[in-house]
Amino acid sequence: MRIDVVIELIIPDNTAFTVLTALRHLGYAELQAVDRAEHIILTADENAQPSELVAHLAQAEVVFNPNKHRLSYSVENGATSTEPAELEALVSDKDGDNSRLVRLLTTTFGVSGVRDIERAVGWRLRDTHGPASRERLEWACRELLANRISQRYDIRPRPHAASVRETAAGPTKGGR
């Protein structure tokens, strides 16, 4: 089973703002907004419960900080929306070795059932006409968002995702 965990900033994203400015300078004058999110795509045991696995992942501050992130997830081939999906560009490294992260999550943080992890950055663009078209996203990846030597990209419909609320009832850092 594959679970796409999406981690988005809830604080201002300077990288997304820089990309917005750069793409405008490269000729995409009608671009209005850029959203960026980290995707952690888990390959999990078939008997794993996605909601439980993601709740455990939300406790691992090496990937998620509830003070600055929002977390959501979708299960591959899971529920789909009846609305037309907004497209996103998923950019990942060609030689991404995430075995250390898998080991850290499964041992130190007790996230059981994870067999493999892929990491990517998701980009959503909106212009004066609404969400960017496939052609615009492909152009943005070729021009700026992806390095053709070391990265690959995929333009796909943004999955319908379930939000995850902070589930820890334990103590917070600094005694807050």
Beta strands, then each sheet from edge to edge (+ up, - down):
strand 1: 2-9
strand 2: 31-44
strand 3: 69-75
strand 4: 87-93
strand 5: 114-127
strand 6: 130-131
strand 7: 151-157
strand 8: 162-164
sheet 1: 6+ 5- 2+ 1- 3+ 8-
sheet 2: 6+ 5- 4+ 7-
end
